Amino acid sequence: NWSGSLVVASLTGAFGSSFLYGYNLSVVNAPAVYIKKFYNETWERRYGFSVDESTLTLLWSITVSIFAIGGLVGAIIVTPIVKFFGRKCTLLLNNVFAVTAALLMSLSLLAGSFEMLILGRIIMGVDAGISLSALPMYLSEISPKEIRGSLGQVTAIFICIGVFTGQVLGLPEIFGQESRWPYLFGAIAVPSLIQVVILPFLPESPRYLLLEKHNTSKAEKAFQRFLGKDDVSHEIEEVLAESRVQRNTKLVSILQLLRTRAVRWQVVTVVVTMGCYQLCGLNAIWYYTNNIFSEAGISPETIPYVTLSTGAVETLAAVFSGLVIERLGRRPLLIGGFGLMIVFFSVLTVSLTLQNTVHWLPYLSIFCILAIIASFCIGPGGIPFVLTGEFFQQSQRPAAFMIAGTVNWLSNFAVGLLFPFIQAGLQTYCFLVFAAICFAGATYLFFVLPETKNKTFHEISQAFAKRNKVTLEMQEMNHYTTGERKSSAEQESDFTSSVDNGETKKGIV
C-alpha cells in the first residue's frame, strides 16, 4: 500500500531533485541563439570587437558540457554527505546549490557577465550529481520491497517531466524570447523552495536511523509513517536480520567495496548499466531531432511545438514503466528496452541514409526517434538507479552510488565530447555505434542480471553468491577486515541489545 507520507516523500523528493536534472538537460536548447548573442555583446562591450566564431562555439560548448563536470563533483562528494547528514537532510541541503545556481544564471544578463551563467551551470551540475545518488538511495530505503521498483521509477519519471517542462517553458509564447530567457533559469529555484518547505515534515530513512544511527524509536516511527500501520515489528526485524548478516554497519569505502569479492558482480553490473544508460545514444537522438523534423518538411517555426512530442512520449513511457515494473520485473524491461533500441536504431540508420530517395522516409525517421525515446524510458531510463539501490547492503550503498554516479557523469561527458567527431566521421551510420553498445549491454544483462523484483536485499545477495564464487558464510564475513573479525560468541553479544521505551541501550555494531 502507498501511504500518504510515502507518496508525498517520493513526489517532493523527486520534484526538487531529479526533476531539476531533467529540466537542466533541456533548458539550454530554446534560448541558445539569444545566449550566444548575449555572449557576443558582452565580449564586444569588454574588448571592443566581436568574438570570433570558434571562440563563441567554445564558450557555448563549455556552458553546455560543464554541467556534467559539476555532476561528477557531486557524485564524488555525496558519500561523506549522506553518511554525516543522512538521506533526507542531504536532499534538503542540496537545495543551497540549486538556489545559488538559479540566482547566478538568472542575473547573468542583468550583470552583463556570461561567467555567472557558466558558474551557475557547474553549481547546478553539483546539485544534480548529489541528488541522482541521494534520491534513489532515500526512495529505496523508505519503500516496502513489494513496491520498491515502482517507487524507484519516480526518479526517471520526474527526469522526463523536467525535460518536458524545459521544452514547454522554452516556447516563444512563454520564456523563449530574448528578453525573457533569464526566467528559464530563475524558475529552477521554485522546485527547490517547495522541497525545502515540505520535506522537513517527513521522516528520515528508517533503515539509516536503525542501522547507522542505532535509533530504534525514531526508526519505528518512520516505518509507521511510511508504511501507514502501527505494527512494524516485522519490518524492524527484517532490517535487523540484514544487519546480523552484515555483522557491522560501518560504512564501506569505495576501495573496500571494489575489493569485496562477495559484491564483485554487483559492482560490474552497476558499471555496465550506468555506462549503457549514457552511452546508448539518447543524447545523439536529441541532437538529430530538429534536423530530422526539418527534413520531413516541418517549418522551423513549428518545430519547437512538434519537439514537445518527444518530451511527452518520454514522460508517458516512464510512467508506463513505473506502472508495470512490479508485474514484469526489472530484467525484462531493461533487456527489452535495449533490444527495442537496437531495432529502431537500425531502422533509423536505413531511413536517414535513404531519405532523399523516398519521400515518406523522413516520417519513418520521426517514428524511429519517438520509438527509441520510448524504448529507453521503458527500461534503461530509470532501472539502473533502482538496481543500484537494490544490489547492496546498507553499509555498502553510499559507496555503490558514488561509483554509479561517477560512471554516469563520466559517460555523459564522454558522449558530449566525442559525439560530434563520431557524427562527422560516420554521418548517419553513427547510430550503428549506439546499436552495438545497446547490444553489448543487453547481452551482458541477459547472462548476468538476476530478477530482483519483490526480493529482500539479502535474497538479492544470495542470487549473486554463486557467480561471485562465495558461500553465504563467506558473504557474511566479507564485511570484516582480518583485524575486525570476531568470534561467534562476541558477534552474538553485539546483537543482544536491551531496549527500554524503544531506545536501544547497547548499539548494533
Disulfide bonds with the S-S distance in Angstrom:
none
